[in-house]
């Protein structure tokens, strides 16, 4: 995502202006009449600023965050593109793990659920269809919320289990789970920063970094992770290497977790990198915006060689603009965006 209230630039204001009134949708909805394909691009409508997307194991469901309007978490069935809000929801439950998340003040109350503005997502795959979901939340608190996700029977259900509230001035963006129950998260632009700081990060000035959270120690900076707009984040399954999209410098960098900055390597692309996601064959997909060209793009990056190849570039349209995330779903490429009411679906580029 680009930036939250309090540090909006002109560019960000334009992006957020794309969020239309149709984002106020009921919990379950079919695609509206204006959701028909355009120039070969399909859409899943009824979303609320789907800034981030995750494909669940088995390929039957995609989870979408909701950055606008009432927020929430949505599950999209890939077979027919039906979308259902799964949190907040009557089917959701609470089982607070106060030991693991001792610093958490408790589950979101009614006011927090009424505007549950979600951002980055991360799924730690578990056994027998029960997984751990990590969700960046803005609004009533700046936090990472943890859920148990049960995908064993049809529509996935969520059980809230805890949270980690970010200390000032961290302004969370993306999150990635780590083995053992912790996570790493990006500080895109610190809360309370003056408006001009956003222009400085656009020009490459380092303003944030990656933070790690673990039960007990809590929040700690990841050495060598300073960045100009630390945005999307992924890691190796063993958690030893992290990959970060640096929005302000149009790069993705690789960093051995816990080592000095000199171990850091990077690759440049031709757009501002937002979210990054793993593919089934072990590559990284980086998605982001090119405001000068009025387009968004997706690049495929080899995590070993850091060679990048752009596989998709699309001009912004009234229907869909400024893509923020791309994931592979079978033979399709699903792209989310922080503004608007839909996910765009393209044929998977070769």
Number of C-alpha atoms within 10 A of each C-alpha: 28 26 20 19 11 11 20 19 18 9 12 16 15 12 19 20 11 19 20 15 12 15 21 15 16 12 15 13 14 15 17 11 7 10 16 14 12 10 6 10 11 17 23 24 26 28 35 33 29 33 30 32 29 23 19 20 14 8 13 18 24 21 24 28 30 31 31 27 20 18 27 27 25 26 26 23 18 16 9 11 16 17 25 22 25 21 21 22 15 9 13 15 16 15 12 19 15 14 11 17 20 16 15 17 12 16 17 18 9 10 10 17 18 14 20 26 24 29 29 31 26 23 21 18 15 13 6 9 15 17 18 20 22 24 24 24 29 21 13 14 13 21 22 27 21 24 23 22 23 18 19 11 8 10 16 23 22 25 19 22 21 27 28 25 21 19 12 10 14 22 23 29 32 32 27 25 25 20 11 9 13 18 22 24 31 31 26 31 29 19 18 13 14 12 12 11 18 24 15 15 22 16 12 16 17 21 20 25 25 26 22 21 22 17 16 11 8 17 19 12 18 23 16 18 26 20 27 26 35 33 32 32 28 25 22 15 12 8 18 14 15 22 24 30 32 31 27 26 23 23 23 29 21 21 23 21 21 15 15 13 15 8 11 16 14 16 15 17 20 16 26 28 34 34 31 29 25 20 14 11 6 13 15 23 23 32 31 31 27 20 13 7 11 13 18 26 26 31 23 21 22 14 17 9 9 18 14 19 14 17 13 17 17 17 13 17 10 7 14 21 22 29 31 29 30 33 28 22 21 13 11 13 17 25 27 30 34 28 28 30 28 26 27 20 21 16 15 15 11 6
